[in-house]
Amino acid sequence: MKRTTSEIFPGALVTIPVPGVARPLDGFWLPGRCRHATLVLIIHGMGGNFYRSQLKKEWLWQAAGYGFDVLTFNNRGSDRAVAFERFENCVADIDAALAVGRRLGYRRFVLLGHSTGCQKIALYQARRQHPAVRALVLAAPADDLAICRRDLGPRYNYWLKHARKLVTQGKGDTLLPMLYEKFSARRFLSIADPRSVEAQLLNYAGQLRHFRRVRCPVLAFLGTREEFACRPVVEMGEILRQKTRASIFEFFTVTGGDHGFHGHEAATVRRAYRWLHAVV
């Protein structure tokens, strides 16, 4: 596909019905000029959406050159809905996106998550062990529990207890004023309570028990200027390498890259697609 300054993608908008959910999810399907056998599903990060960011555009631009089609879609944590999101709904959301992919004719899939999308795809494959999912790509897999402890400092225990009290009182939708997003008390506990599934998923100081259940090939990468890293990124990669039971595991760092890999999108995506092309 020839790149243009206006970045026009000749794909199609899709709606993704989720059983039991009144409003379908929105997405964008890019099959390229020729249909390929493998569909990459992009799961955005916390408060993101299916189209915003240069990184997503690079996944779209480069896909056909490596033999992939792409479906990027909103999950129920998109944009401002993140404040009240139920994290474990991600399993049903990804199920629904895979069902759309199958109706479009695909039988092989790659789950590609950015930021919180990494936790979502790791949980999905840990629970489903879906045989049609041929690989996971973890772009900027950060540790939300460690971030909360770091950023809240001595206030962490106060907010943890306060959020637990609100949920116990039936006030779990009360918005809390701290951190980088507006979270309800329930949503905050999901990332900040050591007992929650989401907080455990990429807690590098923990057992990574869900991550250890993933057996398909896994690629993970972090920028050396990752602003949400609470320990050296090379150390984070080594922990993943030690804990994984994936059939194939690869980790690399992006020199100068931040959480969104700004200014390094093209090279980062190129390297990831080369790995996928070789493995999938």
Summary of the structure (lengths in Angstrom):
residues: 280
radius of gyration: 18.2
end to end distance: 21.5
largest distance: 56.7
contacts: 949
relative contact order: 0.14
helix: 41%
strand: 19%
